C-alpha cells in the first residue's frame, strides 16, 4: 500500500453475478462482492398481489421477505393463506411485550429468521432459543449494546439495529448506528448484523464497507414500483456527500496499534496475528500517524532478511509513506482518493488535520479476493 505509480481505473458492476470488475491499463482483475443480503418488507406496498410481488422481488435478487408483526391475527392469517406464494424465506420481526404466545404460530409458517424487539418485552422466554429459525434481537438507536448484555448476545445469531425513528416509514438514517456496528463487529466478530431503516444508496455502500450482513428495505426498495433500479442503487458504489469518513470509520480504539521505536519485527507480526487484521498501524508518542506494517511488508521483509530476522531495524519493515484519507472527507472524496491510488487496497487509514491517526476505513468487506 505504498504511494507510487497509479493506474487509470474504471469500475464496472455486474449485479446479476454480484461481482465488481476492475479494468485498468495495467491489469484486469475480478473481485467478488461479499454479498449483503436484502430483506424486503412485503407490506411496504399495496399495488401488487403477493404472488406478483414475490416473483418480481425474487427476479431482482432479494434474499428474504421481511414482515413486521405486532401479533395481529390478520397478519399471520395472511401469511398462512399465502405460503404457496412465499417462495422466498420469511424474515419475521415480532414486536410484542409477550412474544412467546405467538411462537406456535411462527412454527406453522416456518420463517428462516425471527427477531424480537428488545425494548417491547417484559422478559425473554427461554422457548425463544428453541425456535427452529435463526434468532435475533432488535434494538433502537437509543439502546446501548451493553444493555443487551453479553450473555444474551452470545445466544443470538444476529442483532438488528433499528436506525430510524420507530414507526416512521422512509425516515432518515441515524448515523450513531455506524459506530454501534463497529462496536458489535469488534466485540462479537461472529455475530451477524442487520440494519432496518433509512437505508439509501449512500448508506448501503457504507454498510457494505463495515461488513453488515443484511439490510431491511421497504419504502426505498418499493418506491414507484421500480424495484430493479432501486435494488441496483442499493448494491452499487455510491459517491455521496451526506456523511464524513469520521462518521463511519472504525475507531482507533478497535485497531492494532504500536508506538514507533518501541517494538521489534516479531512484535509487529504478533500484533497482526492477534488482531487477525493483516496490518498494524504505527504512531509516534504524540499520536501522529507514521506508518503501517502490512502482510505484504512482512513477506517482503522475511525474504530480504531471511537469515537474520532478529536483527531487522524498524525502518526496514515499516511503510512510512502509506496512503490515508482525512476524517472530514465525504464518501465522494474518499472514493476519489481510492481511485487515484489506482489499485485494489484493503484498508485506508484515517487522519485528522494534525496528521493524528483517528481510525480506519475497511475496504476488504467490499470484496473477497
Long-range contacts (C-beta under 8 A, 24 or more apart in sequence): 1-292, 1-294, 1-296, 1-319, 1-322, 1-323, 1-345, 1-346, 1-347, 2-319, 2-321, 2-322, 3-321, 3-322, 3-323, 5-342, 6-340, 6-341, 6-342, 6-343, 7-342, 7-343, 8-342, 9-339, 9-342, 9-343, 11-237, 13-232, 13-235, 13-236, 13-237, 15-61, 15-231, 15-232, 15-235, 15-236, 16-61, 18-61, 18-235, 20-237, 20-366, 20-367, 22-344, 24-342, 24-343, 26-342, 27-343, 29-344, 31-344, 31-366, 31-367, 31-368, 31-369, 32-367, 32-368, 33-208, 33-235, 33-366, 33-367, 34-208, 34-211, 34-365, 34-366, 34-367, 34-368, 36-204, 36-207, 36-208, 36-212, 36-213, 36-214, 36-215, 36-235, 37-63, 37-64, 37-213, 37-214, 37-215, 38-62, 38-63, 38-64, 38-214, 38-215, 38-217, 38-221, 38-231, 38-234, 39-63, 39-64, 39-65, 39-66, 39-91, 39-194, 39-214, 39-215, 39-216, 39-217, 40-64, 40-65, 40-66, 40-216, 40-217, 40-218, 40-221, 40-222, 41-66, 41-67, 41-68, 41-216, 41-217, 41-218, 41-221, 41-222, 42-66, 42-67, 43-67, 43-68, 43-218, 44-169, 44-218, 44-219, 44-221, 44-222, 45-222, 45-225, 47-225, 48-225, 50-82, 50-85, 50-86, 51-82, 51-85, 54-85, 54-86, 54-87, 54-88, 55-87, 56-227, 57-88, 57-227, 58-87, 58-88, 59-228, 60-227, 60-228, 60-231, 61-231, 62-88, 62-221, 62-231, 63-88, 63-89, 63-214, 64-88, 64-89, 64-90, 64-91, 64-112, 64-113, 64-214, 65-89, 65-90, 65-91, 66-91, 66-92, 66-93, 66-196, 66-216, 66-218, 67-91, 67-92, 67-93, 68-93, 68-95, 69-93, 69-94, 69-95, 69-102, 70-94, 70-95, 70-96, 71-96, 71-99, 71-101, 71-102, 76-102, 76-105, 76-108, 76-109, 79-109, 80-108, 80-109, 83-109, 89-113, 91-115, 91-214, 91-216, 93-117, 93-138, 93-160, 93-196, 93-216, 95-120, 96-120, 96-121, 97-121, 97-122, 98-122, 99-125, 99-128, 100-125, 100-127, 100-128, 103-127, 103-128, 103-131, 106-131, 106-133, 107-131, 107-132, 113-157, 113-158, 115-158, 115-160, 115-194, 118-143, 118-147, 118-148, 119-143, 124-152, 129-155, 134-158, 136-160, 136-192, 136-194, 138-162, 138-196, 140-166, 141-174, 141-176, 141-177, 141-180, 145-180, 145-183, 145-184, 145-187, 153-188, 153-191, 154-188, 156-191, 157-191, 157-192, 158-191, 158-192, 158-193, 158-194, 158-213, 158-214, 159-184, 159-191, 159-192, 159-193, 159-194, 160-193, 160-194, 160-195, 160-196, 160-216, 161-193, 161-194, 161-195, 161-196, 162-196, 162-197, 163-195, 163-196, 163-197, 163-198, 163-199, 164-197, 164-198, 169-218, 169-219, 170-219, 170-220, 171-197, 171-198, 172-198, 173-197, 173-198, 173-199, 173-200, 173-203, 174-198, 175-243, 175-247, 175-248, 178-206, 178-210, 178-243, 178-247, 178-248, 179-248, 179-251, 181-207, 181-210, 181-211, 181-212, 182-210, 182-248, 182-250, 182-251, 182-254, 183-254, 185-210, 185-211, 185-250, 186-250, 186-254, 199-234, 200-233, 201-233, 201-234, 201-236, 201-238, 201-240, 202-238, 202-240, 202-242, 202-243, 202-331, 203-243, 204-233, 204-234, 204-235, 204-238, 205-236, 205-237, 205-238, 205-240, 205-331, 206-243, 206-248, 206-331, 208-365, 208-366, 209-248, 209-361, 209-362, 209-363, 209-365, 209-366, 210-248, 210-250, 210-362, 210-365, 211-362, 211-365, 237-335, 238-331, 239-331, 239-332, 239-335, 239-336, 240-330, 240-331, 240-332, 241-330, 241-331, 241-332, 242-330, 242-331, 243-330, 243-331, 244-327, 244-328, 244-329, 244-330, 245-325, 245-326, 245-327, 245-328, 245-329, 245-330, 245-331, 245-334, 245-350, 245-359, 245-361, 246-327, 246-328, 246-350, 246-358, 246-359, 248-361, 249-327, 249-350, 249-358, 249-359, 249-360, 249-361, 250-359, 250-360, 250-361, 250-362, 251-358, 251-359, 252-357, 252-358, 252-359, 252-360, 255-281, 255-359, 255-360, 256-280, 256-281, 257-281, 257-282, 257-283, 257-357, 258-282, 258-283, 258-293, 259-283, 259-284, 259-285, 260-284, 260-285, 260-290, 260-291, 260-314, 260-318, 261-314, 263-314, 264-310, 264-312, 265-301, 265-309, 265-310, 265-312, 265-314, 265-317, 266-309, 266-310, 268-293, 268-298, 268-317, 268-318, 269-298, 272-298, 278-346, 278-347, 278-364, 279-347, 281-349, 281-357, 281-360, 282-318, 283-356, 283-357, 286-356, 287-356, 287-357, 288-354, 288-355, 288-356, 288-357, 289-324, 289-349, 289-351, 289-355, 289-356, 289-357, 290-318, 290-320, 291-318, 291-319, 291-320, 291-321, 291-322, 292-318, 292-319, 292-322, 292-349, 293-317, 293-318, 293-319, 294-319, 322-349, 323-348, 323-349, 324-348, 324-349, 324-350, 324-351, 325-349, 325-350, 325-351, 325-361, 326-350, 326-351, 326-352, 326-353, 327-351, 327-352, 327-358, 327-359, 328-352, 328-353, 334-361, 338-363
